[in-house]
């Protein structure tokens, strides 16, 4: 029995409606339903209606989107609290909570706490999470233009985390960096200290990077090759803080507190201290949904044992979801939230039931449990993970079963190493043991990732297939536990429906020619069924970087169409009926002349083009070229003043003009 599940489901449904930005008037429906059902004596259903109403209202009340509108597209001075810092090769990304804002430092006025992401193209001055910072920054407009279908939208990803503002701040515009005296600030600074303790140890570089990721949740130092190997092997979940890490921390803390068992009074403090350590860990690592879920469940388990009460893991899971959604409704859209709760639900629903060994045979039952736990988690998250990441690890069971026995001593040993390093002890022999354990995990991941068909990529899962597939898993879980034919029939019907939808859903057309501008360049995308070609003006040394960026920006587009590779070129290109030779690109439905300052045009020979694309590098007057094309296209990489000047010239000449700063150009390979 899971009495909290209906309430949690109703609250989550109401939260989803609130996040969908429905009008406040829609709350009248569940309120009227609650009153009517309560009056008619259906109190349980009335409670569900109230839960849905509270979820809807909570999502509306805690939505910062409206408050963020007054910052967009403006330059403001803000005073903010730094909650997280991510470093790249050339910049820092600050996640902050805006506390006050104004036109200058003398006019700062208190603001509702709004999350923002601020990029600083420098590593000076030094900053740490938990500090207060006063700076001037330029906020983006927040408008996303889709130049190519399904183009990656980073602002949408940030919005799922409750961050509606993005800005850029120059190093010279950072006025003050001050320590904060709050408890949260002290806890956040502990994360940096733990990282420093690990990095100063005698561990190998690879082991340090792994343990920093596995203990603090900061994966900025982790190598790309390691990420890919762990993902292809199906053990990428160990790189994200979750129930595994909380369980290891609980065991580690219990061992440290073991001396308190000698006295009946101090013994009672063990569960309280353990719970305190877990919540400190959750705050230090940023209160991610997966960690918060695991800590709530562990807290309920520990306290129920202390009070000698029965414990239901299903109810603990629902309670964790309610707590997270009450404080952060946007977490419902977070991929980490969805995968974390689905994985635990799958483990609870399938692991014990699928275990063929009797619990009386403890060792054999535990070993078999390693297999069934992996199966249960993958049943619940496999399709969901493929939907978001377009990848399915074929050998996840092998990798998880073999690596699991190594992870507990490795991560637990890393936690012990932090304690010994803090005490000024550097046990080299212990570091050698941890290096060996990590080498074993890394070898398992590399071996599984190198096997044929390991990381199945470019998997496209349409939303109807995802819904039907998840319904199949739910019906299957109900059938296993409730032993009724109806649920078996339901699982079979949903599975058949998912297969039929997947087969019947055609892939979108892969052919297309699109213009995609960025801050410093303009690319032309030529899409074919097998290769995505990127025509760029950059030199060859930038091609690999452009290719990596392209996999992020156009990943959704490629997966939906089965395109598996990217090629970057600056020279000639001839694909089917699309031909490019700078400065002209010709397609069956349009011809495009590129004005980027690299060619002197003969105006008599450059007539009858469909478009004239003016982009970065063009500095000369374009008036002599206006008669060459039907429409002038101004790219977004032009300097704002030059962009305005060219637009004015087009208006004066009465020539149609399109600005890529405000809207995209249609597919040039489509009538």
N, C-alpha and C positions, 0 to 999 in steps of 0.2 A: 504493500500500500504506500502511495506517495501523495499524501494530502496536500502538500505544498505545490505539486506540479500544476494543477489547474489554475491556481492563483498566479503562479509565475508565468504561465503561458498567457493568461489574460493581461497581466501587467506588461509583458513583452509586446503583445499585440497592440495595446494602447500606446506604448512607446513608439512602435513602428509607425503608427498613424500620426503621432505628433511629429516625428522626424520627417514624414512625408509632407509636412507643412500644410496640412489641412486646416481649414478655418476653425477658430475656437468654437464656432456654433455647432460643430460636429460633436462636441462633448455633451450636447443636450441629449443625444440618442442613448448613450450608456447611462446617463443620470436618470432619464425617464424610465429606462429598463430596470435600473436598480430599485427605484421607488415602486414601480409596478410589481416587480417580482417579490419584493419584500412585503408589500401590502397583501399579495395573494398567498403568502406563506412559503414561497420558494426562496428561503433565506440564503441557501448555498449559492444559487445562481445570482442572487442579488449581490453577494460578496464578490463574485467574479466580475459583475458589471462595475462595481465600485473600483476593483483593482484595475480594470481597463481604463476607467476615467482618471485614476491617479497616474497611471503610466502616461496617458495622453497629456495631462496637465504638467507632469514633471518634465516631459520632453520640451514643451513649449516654454516653461519658466526658465529652464537651464540652457536654452539655446542662445548662444552669444552672437549668432549671425546678424541680428538686427543691430546690436551694439557696435559691430565691426564696420558697418557701412560708412560711418562718418570718418573713418580713417583711410578708406580705399582711395588710391590715386592722389594722396596728399603727402606733404612732407611735414612731419611733426616731431617735436621733442618729447620723449617719453621717459618715465622712470619705471623700471620693471625689475621683477625678481627672476633670476636665471634658474630654470629647473633642469636644463640639460644642455650639453655642448657636444656636437659632433664635428670632428675635424676631417678635412679632405687634404689633398696634396697642396692646395693653394688658398684655402679659405676655412672659416669656421661657420657652423650653423648653430645659432642659439635658439633654444626654445624658452620663451619667457612668458611671464604673466604681467601684463601692463597694469600698473597701479595708479599712475597719474600721467597726464598728457597736456600739452599746450603748444603755443607757437614758439616759445623760447623757454629757457630755464626759469625765468622769473614769473611765468604765467602758468605753471603746472597746476592742474586741478585734478582732484581724485576722479578715477574712472572705475566702472565695474571691472572686475578681474577678467581680462580677455587674453586668451592665449595667442601668441604670434610666433612666427619663425623669421628670424633675422639673420641674413647672411653677411658676414664681415670678411672681405677679401684680404685678410691679414691675420697674423697670430699675435699681434700686439695691440693693446696692452693685454697682459695675462688676465684671464678670467677663469672662474671655477663655478660649478653649480652651487647654488645656495647664496650667491652674492647678489647685491643690488647694483644695478647699472643705470646710468643716465646718459642718453645718447639721442642724436638726431638721425632720423632714417626716412627713407622714401618708400611709402607703401605702394604696392602694386594695385592695379584696378580690380584684380580678382576675376576679370572676364577671361574665359578660355575660348580660344578660337580653334576649331577642329579643321586643320588644313587638309588632313587626310583622314578618312573614316577610322573611327576607333583609336585616334591618336591618344597617347598617354596624357592624362591630366593630373599633374602633381597636386594641384590645389584640391582636387576631389579626394585624393589620398589623405591630405592634411585635414580636410573637413571631417573625415571619419574619425580622426583623433580629437575633434573639437577645436582645431586650429583653422581660423578663417582669414587670418592676415599673414601676408608675406611681405618682407621689406629687405632693403639693402642699406647698410650703414658703412660709411667710410671710416677708416681708423681715426682720422682727425676729428670726426664728429662724435667720438666717445668721450664724454666730459668727465664722468666719475665712475669708478668701480669701487664699491664699498662692501665690507663684510656685513652680513645680516646676523642679528642676535637671536633669531627665532630657532625653535627646536628643530623645525624642518630643515633649516639651513645647516645645522650641525649634522643632522643625519645624512643629508645629501653630500656633504664634504667627506663623509666616511667612505663613500664609494670611490672617490679619487684616492684616498689613502690606501684602500685595499688594492687598487690597481698598482700603486707605487710599490707596495710591499711585494706583490707578485713579480713585478718587472725587475726589482733589484735582487731577486733570488738567483740561485745558481741553475735554474731550469734552462732548458733549451728554448730558443726563440719560439718554436712552434708550440711547445707545451705552455709557455707563458701566454701566448695569444689565445689558446683554447681555454685555459683556466680563467683568464680575465673575462672571456665571453660567458663561460658557464657559471661563474660565481657572481659577477656584477651585472651581467646582461649587456655590457658595452661591446658590440661586435665590430667597432670601427677599425680595430687593428687586425682583424682576421683576414687572412689571404683569400683571394677570389678562388684559387684552385682548391683550397680546403672547403669552402662553401659548396662548390660544384660537386666535389667528391662525396661529401656528406649528403647532399640533396639527391644525387643519383643513387646512392646506396640506400636511401630511405631512413636515415638517422639524423636528418637535419633538425629534428625536434630537440635534440640534446643541446643544440646551440642557442635555443630560446629558453629562457627561464620558465619552468613549469612545475608540475607536481613532482617530477623526479627530483629536481633540485631542492624543493621544499622538504620532501621526504628524507633526502640525505642530510639536510641541515637539521631536521628534527632528530634523526638518529645521532648525529654528531653532537648536538647540544645535550641530548640525554646522557651520552657517555661522559661529557665534561661535567655534568651535574651529578654523576653517579655517587661521588663521596657524600652528598647530602642525604643519602638513604640511611645512613647510620643512626639518624635521630628521627623520632616520630614527628617532631615539630618542623624540622628542616625538610623532611620528606614531602610535606604538603606544599612546600614552595616550588618543587620541581616542575609541576605542570604550569604554574603561573609564570615562572621564569622562562620556560620553553615557549609558551605562547607570546610572551613579550619579545623574545629573540626573533620569532617568526615575523611579527608585525614590524619590528625594526628593519628586518631584511626586506620586507615588502616595500617599505617607504624608501629605503636606501636605493633600491633597484627601480624605483619609479612607479610603483603600484600598477604594473601592467595587469591586464585582465587575467592572464594565465596564472600569475603569481598570487594575485588577490584571491582568485577562485581556490587555489590550493591551500592558501593560508586560512581562509574561512573554513574550509572543510577540515583541515587539521585542528583548528581551534575548537570546532564543535566536537570532534572526536576526543580530543584531550580533556575538554571540560566535562563532557558526558561521562567519560571514564572516571574522572575525579569525583563526580556527583553520583556515580553508580547508576546512571540512566542508560536506557537502550539507545543505540545510535543507528540512524538510517542514513547511509551514504547518499541515497537519492534525495532525501530532504536536505542534506547538507549542500548538495550540488545546487538545488533550487534556491536555497537561502543565499548562497554565494552569488547567484545570478541576480536575485532581487537587490542585494546590497550594492552590487556594482552598478546596476541600472538606475537605482535611486540617486546615487551620487554622480553618475556619468551616463546619461541616456545614450549618448553617441557611441558608447562601447558596443551597442547592439550591431552597429555597422562595421565594427573592427574585425578584421580577418582573424586576429589572434584570439579574440573573444569567441568567435564562432568555432574555430578549430579546437580550442582548448575544451570548451564545454561538450562539443560533439565527441571528442576523443574519450573523455572521462565517462560520458554516457554510454559509449560503445563498450568500454572496458567493463563497466558495471553490468551491462545487459548481456554480454556474450562470454566474457573470460571464464567465469566459473562454470557456466552451463556447458561450454564447449570442452572443458577440461575432462579428458577421459579417465583420469586417475583419481582414486578415492583420496579425500583429504586425510585419511588415516595414515597413508604413506607420504609423510611430509616431504621428504627429499624429492621423490618422484613427482609429487603433486606440484611442488615449487618449480621444478625444471619444466614440467609441462605447462605451467602457468606462464612462463616466459614466452611460450609459443602462442597460447590463447590470448594473452594480453595484447600482443602485437596484432593478432587477427582481429580482435574486437575493436581496437583503435583504428585500424585501417578500414574495416567495414564502415565505420561511422564517418571517417574523414577522407577516405580515398577519393571519392567523387568530388567532394567539396574542394579538396586540395587541387585536383585536376582542373576544376572550374576556375580557380583563381590563378594558379601557377602554370597550367597547361603541361603538367608533367606527372608521370606516375612511375615510382621506383619498382621495378619488377622483382627485385631480390630483397625487399624490405624485411621479410620474415627472417631470412638467413642473417642479415646484417644485425638486426635487433637482438636476436637470440644469442648470437656469438659475442656481441659487444656489451650487452647488459651486465654480465659479471665483472667486466673491467671498469665500468663507469662509476659504480659505487665507491670502490677504493680510490679511483682517480679523483673524482670531484670531492669526496670526503677528505682525501689526503691533501688536496689543494686548500680546503678550509683550515685544516690543521697547520699547513705551512704558513698561512696568513697569521695565525696565532703565534707560531714560533718566531717568525720574522719580526712581528711586533714586539716580542720579548727580547729581540737582539740575538737570537740563535739562528745560525745558518747551517742546517744539517745537510751536507753535500750528499751523503749516502741516501738520504730520503729523497732528495731531488732526483737522483739517478733512478730510484724506483718509480717515481712519478713519470719521468721521461720514458721509461720502459712501458708503463701502462698506456701512456698516450700513443707511443709508437705502435702498440698493438691495436688500439682503436683506429688509428689512422691507416694502418695496413689493411684492416678489415674493410674500412670504407673504400679505400683505393681499389682493393681486389673486387669488391662487389660492383663498384662503379665501372670497372674495366671489363666486366663480363658482357657478352653479346646481349644487346637489347636492354641494358641496365636502365639508363635514364630515358624512358620514352618521352620525347619532347613533341611540341607542336600538337598537343591534344586539345581539341576544341569541344567543349561541353556546352551546348545551348541551355539556356535557363529552364525550359520545359523538361529537358532530360535530367537536369539536376533535381528538380522538384520530384519527378517520378522516381528517380533513383533513391533519394532520401526517404520517400514514402515506402519504398521497398524495404529498406533497412528497418524502419519503424514497425511495419507489419511483421517482418521476420522476428524482431525482438519480442513483439506481443505474442506471436505464435509459439515461440520457444517457451515463454514463461506461462502463458495462459492455456496452452494446449487446446486451442479451438480451431476447427477447420476454416472458419471464416477468415482468420488472419493469414492462414497459408494461401487461401485463394486470393486474398487481397495482395499479398506479396508477389504472387505469380502474375496477377493482372498488372500491377505497377511495373514489374520488371519487363513484361512483354511490351507495355506501353512505352517504357524508356527506350527499348530497342527499336520499336517502330518509329518513334519520333526521331531518333538519331539517324536512322536510315533514310527517312523521308525528308529530313531537313537539308535542303541543298546548300552548298557552300556559296558565299557571295562571289561575285565576279572578281577575278584576280587582276585583270588588265586595267591599267590606269596610269595617268601622268598627272602629278600634283606638284604645286609649288609650295614649299614649306620654308618660311623665313625664320630666322632666330635672331639673337641680338647682334651678332657680328658677321653673319653670312646668310645667303639664300641658297637652299638646296632644291634640286628638281628630282622628284621621285618617279622612276619608271618601274612600274610593277608588272611582273609576269607570273604565270602559275608556279614557277619554281624558284625564281630569284627576284629579290628586290634591289634594283639598281639605284644608287644615289649619285647624281651628278653634282659635283661641288667645285668651287673655284680654289679650294685649299690645295696645298701641295701634298705630295705622297706621304710625308712624315705625319700628317694629320689624319690620314685615311683610316688607320686602325682605331683611333679615338672616335672618329665619326661613325665607324661601324658599331662600336660598343654602345654609343649613344643611340644609334638607330635601333638596336635590339630592344632598348627600353621604350623609346618613343613609338615604335611601330610594331611592337611585339603582339598586341591584340589583333591588329590588322593582319599580320602574317599568320598567326595561329588560326584565325577564322577562315583563312583561304588556303591553308596548307603550304605556305611558302616557308622554306627551311633555311635559306641562306641570304646574305647581303653582300653585294659588291659595290665598292666605291670607285669612282673614276673621275678624272678631270679632263680626259682626252675625248676622243670620238666614241660614239656608241650607236650601234645599229641593231635594234631588236624588233623583228617583224616589220611592221609598218611605221615604227617610231625611229627617227633618225636624228642624231645630234652631232653637230660640228660647230664648235663655238664660232660665232655667237647665235646660231640659229638651231632651233629644235622644231621638227616637223612631225605632226601626227595626222591620221586620216581626217580629223575634224578641225584642226587648228594649226597655225604656224606662229612661232614665238621668236621675237628678236630680243636679245639680251643686251642691255646697255649697262656695262659695269666699268666703263672707263678704260678698257683694255683694247678697244678698237676705234678707229676713225671711220665713220660711216660715209659712204657716198649716197646722199639722199635720193639720187635718181634711181639707184639700183636696190634700194631697200624699201620698196613700196609693196602694198598689198599683203601686209602681215595682219594676222588676227589680233595679236597683242604685242605691245612693246613693254618689256619688263625692265624697269629702272631700279637698280639695286646698288648696294654699297660699292664705292669705287668710282661711281659716276659723279663728276663734279661740274662738268660743262653744262651749258644751257641746253635744254632738250627741245627748245622751240623748233629748230630745223628738222627734228625727227617726228613731230606730232602728226604729220600727214602720212607717215609710213604705216600706221596701224589703225585698225578700227577702234581699239581701246587701249588706253595707257594704264599699266599696272605699276603702282608704287609699292616697293617692298617695305617690310617692317624694319629692315636693318639700316635704312637710310637715317642720316642725322635728322632730328626733328625739324630744324630750321630749313634744311634742304628739302625735306619732305613737303613742308608747307609751301615753299617756293615753287616746286614742280607742280603741286596741286593747283596753285594760283595760275600758273602758265596754262595748264589744261583748261581751267575754267574760262580764262580770257579768250582762248582759241575756240571754245565750244566743243572740245574733244572729250568724249566719255572717259572718265578716270575711276579706277578702282584702287582703294587703299587696302593693302593686306593687313594693316594695323586694326582695321575694323571688321573685315569680313574676308573669307577665303575665296579663292578662284575655283571654279568648277573643274571637274575632271577634264583635262584637255584631250583625252582619248575617247570622249563620249559625245555623241551628237545631242 
